[in-house]
């Protein structure tokens, strides 16, 4: 049940990012829902591998390179989902940052 709540909150965060950040466009709730779902799957499968491969640069930057990885995965999601468009790295970075903050707050509340 908690995964469904997390998915709905992430969907709302994607809609919020599209509303606040220029360069992120969502055609509707269903596109935001699928974007949040695919982003969750990508974060579950691809993100750990990327973090492992970029471990040396992540150590050198004291973990800040993780934000770049999050932005690239957010951008990748924008290219995979119809109705969810991310135009450039800066909107992807800001959208991923907003989604990270919302997820962090949600995890703090739910745990």
C-alpha positions in Angstrom: 0.0 0.0 0.0 2.9 2.4 0.8 4.2 2.0 -2.8 0.9 3.2 -4.2 1.0 6.3 -1.9 4.6 6.9 -3.0 3.6 6.6 -6.6 0.8 9.1 -6.3 3.0 11.6 -4.4 5.7 11.2 -7.1 3.0 11.8 -9.8 1.9 14.9 -8.0 5.6 16.0 -7.8 6.0 15.5 -11.6 2.9 17.6 -12.1 4.3 20.3 -9.8 7.6 20.2 -11.6 5.8 20.7 -14.9 3.9 23.6 -13.4 6.8 25.4 -11.8 9.8 24.7 -14.1 9.9 26.0 -17.6 11.0 23.3 -20.0 9.1 20.4 -18.4 5.7 19.7 -20.0 3.1 17.1 -19.0 0.0 16.6 -21.1 -2.1 15.3 -18.2 -2.4 13.2 -15.0 -2.0 9.9 -16.9 1.3 11.0 -18.5 2.6 12.2 -15.1 1.5 8.9 -13.6 3.3 6.8 -16.2 6.3 9.1 -16.0 6.5 8.6 -12.2 6.1 4.8 -12.7 8.8 4.6 -15.3 11.1 6.9 -13.3 10.6 4.5 -10.3 11.5 1.5 -12.4 14.5 3.2 -13.9 15.7 4.3 -10.5 15.2 0.7 -9.3 17.1 -1.0 -12.2 19.5 1.5 -13.8 20.4 3.9 -11.1 22.3 1.5 -8.8 24.4 0.4 -11.8 25.2 4.0 -12.7 26.1 4.9 -9.1 28.5 1.9 -9.0 30.1 2.9 -12.3 30.5 6.5 -11.3 31.6 5.8 -7.8 35.1 7.4 -8.1 33.7 10.7 -9.4 30.9 10.5 -6.9 33.5 10.2 -4.1 35.5 13.1 -5.5 32.5 15.4 -5.6 31.3 14.2 -2.2 28.1 12.7 -3.6 27.0 15.7 -5.7 27.4 13.8 -8.9 24.3 11.8 -7.8 22.3 14.9 -8.7 23.6 14.8 -12.2 22.7 11.1 -12.5 19.2 11.9 -11.2 18.9 14.6 -13.8 20.0 12.3 -16.6 17.5 9.7 -15.5 14.7 12.3 -15.3 15.7 13.4 -18.8 15.7 9.8 -20.1 12.2 9.3 -18.7 11.1 12.4 -20.6 12.3 10.8 -23.8 10.6 7.5 -23.1 7.1 8.7 -22.2 4.7 10.4 -24.7 3.1 13.4 -23.1 6.0 14.0 -20.8 8.8 16.2 -22.3 11.9 17.6 -20.7 13.7 20.2 -22.9 17.3 20.2 -21.8 19.6 19.4 -18.9 18.8 22.4 -16.7 15.0 21.7 -16.6 15.9 18.0 -16.0 18.2 18.9 -13.2 15.7 21.2 -11.5 12.9 18.7 -12.0 15.0 15.9 -10.5 16.0 18.1 -7.6 12.3 18.9 -6.9 11.4 15.2 -7.1 14.2 14.3 -4.8 13.1 16.9 -2.2 9.5 15.7 -2.4 10.6 12.0 -2.1 12.9 12.9 0.8 10.0 14.6 2.7 7.6 11.8 1.9 10.1 9.2 3.2 10.6 11.2 6.4 6.9 11.3 7.0 6.1 7.7 6.1 9.0 6.1 7.9 
